[in-house]
Amino acid sequence: MPATARPVSRRTAVGVTLAGTLAGSGLLAGCTLDPPAPDPADGAPVEPEPDADVVLLGTVLDELDATTALVAATTERHPGLATGLEPLLAVHAAHRAVLDGAAEVEQDAAVIPTVPGRPRLALDGVRRSETRLVATLRESTGAAQSGDFARALASMAASLTQHLVVLGGDGAAA
Amino acid sequence: MTALDALQATLSAEHAALHLYGLYGGRTSQSADPALFEALQDGYRVHRARRDQLRLMVADLGGEPVAAGAAYDEPAGLRGPARVAREALGTEQACAETYAALVAQTSGRQRRWGATALTEAAVLQLRLGGRPEAFPGAPELG
């Protein structure tokens, strides 16, 4: 763990918040953070360099939240798609619950996604977003330091691929 | 458990899966249940390929690939396409758990192999009558 400190960013701030909680759940077992180092030079808030898995977690949460927001907005604008999309919302909630544990995660104000007026195009947008999320999960699986964290991410990617198949998307490629 | 141990455990599971898929295919009519027959045939091919890949991966690490068992427990009363599909689904779910464990116990190329196998197993489950799960291969997370 590097001893240098750097200014707080939103993503790493979220990660630091989660680290302690997820370490308790065992998912990120072994991830620890050094205590903040003083920075007399400018007095700005500093935090320790986050664990690599904590940074990965922040990336996954960002992608998961963006995808969830898009699915929710699509469901709201096109109620006729709700039957097909509600299982996605449910599985996103289940995945986030595992990533959150009991943590109180501070989130940025949600960006309201733009949803096309034509249902078919809106559904295509959901498929693309879900496919991006699967790719992020797969990349993070390979990069994770913790084996248990990697296993959870791989399982989430497999789950979303199942949902894409049911949705009739083309994101089933492993 | 070392990466070699994890690969050997996965290879053992592939031997068992191959045996069972052969059994399932033998109890399924290609003309009466073409979709199930095709899914079982695809499953057999995929598991055979994975077995061969795992043998090489074990050998690459200096191990002696475990051999198939002399005998395996076979499901009793395996009659009718619904029963065959249910048993095959159970086999695929068990394989998914093995692949997920491999992901946890390895890194690099071996982990990527396990993650790909996990996703493929999850998708094959849908063809065997399964429904999307929140955590394929890791049901205790749900």
Chai-1 contact restraints between the chains, C-beta under 6 A:
chainA,res_idxA,chainB,res_idxB,connection_type,confidence,min_distance_angstrom,max_distance_angstrom,comment,restraint_id
A,V91,B,A134,contact,1.0,0.0,6.0,A-B,restraint_1
A,A94,B,A134,contact,1.0,0.0,6.0,A-B,restraint_2
A,V98,B,L141,contact,1.0,0.0,6.0,A-B,restraint_3
A,T141,B,A115,contact,1.0,0.0,6.0,A-B,restraint_4
A,G142,B,R112,contact,1.0,0.0,6.0,A-B,restraint_5
A,G147,B,A104,contact,1.0,0.0,6.0,A-B,restraint_6
A,G147,B,Q105,contact,1.0,0.0,6.0,A-B,restraint_7
A,D148,B,A104,contact,1.0,0.0,6.0,A-B,restraint_8
A,A150,B,V103,contact,1.0,0.0,6.0,A-B,restraint_9
A,R151,B,A100,contact,1.0,0.0,6.0,A-B,restraint_10
A,R151,B,V103,contact,1.0,0.0,6.0,A-B,restraint_11
A,R151,B,A104,contact,1.0,0.0,6.0,A-B,restraint_12
A,R151,B,A138,contact,1.0,0.0,6.0,A-B,restraint_13
A,A154,B,V103,contact,1.0,0.0,6.0,A-B,restraint_14
A,A154,B,A115,contact,1.0,0.0,6.0,A-B,restraint_15
A,A154,B,L118,contact,1.0,0.0,6.0,A-B,restraint_16
A,S155,B,A100,contact,1.0,0.0,6.0,A-B,restraint_17
A,S155,B,F135,contact,1.0,0.0,6.0,A-B,restraint_18
A,S155,B,P136,contact,1.0,0.0,6.0,A-B,restraint_19
A,S155,B,G137,contact,1.0,0.0,6.0,A-B,restraint_20
A,S155,B,A138,contact,1.0,0.0,6.0,A-B,restraint_21
A,A158,B,L118,contact,1.0,0.0,6.0,A-B,restraint_22
A,A158,B,T119,contact,1.0,0.0,6.0,A-B,restraint_23
A,A158,B,A122,contact,1.0,0.0,6.0,A-B,restraint_24
A,A158,B,P136,contact,1.0,0.0,6.0,A-B,restraint_25
A,S159,B,E133,contact,1.0,0.0,6.0,A-B,restraint_26
A,S159,B,A134,contact,1.0,0.0,6.0,A-B,restraint_27
A,S159,B,P136,contact,1.0,0.0,6.0,A-B,restraint_28
A,T161,B,T119,contact,1.0,0.0,6.0,A-B,restraint_29
A,Q162,B,A122,contact,1.0,0.0,6.0,A-B,restraint_30
A,Q162,B,P132,contact,1.0,0.0,6.0,A-B,restraint_31
A,H163,B,P132,contact,1.0,0.0,6.0,A-B,restraint_32
A,V165,B,V123,contact,1.0,0.0,6.0,A-B,restraint_33
A,V165,B,L126,contact,1.0,0.0,6.0,A-B,restraint_34
A,V166,B,P132,contact,1.0,0.0,6.0,A-B,restraint_35
A,A172,B,V123,contact,1.0,0.0,6.0,A-B,restraint_36
A,A174,B,T116,contact,1.0,0.0,6.0,A-B,restraint_37
A,A174,B,T119,contact,1.0,0.0,6.0,A-B,restraint_38
A,A174,B,E120,contact,1.0,0.0,6.0,A-B,restraint_39
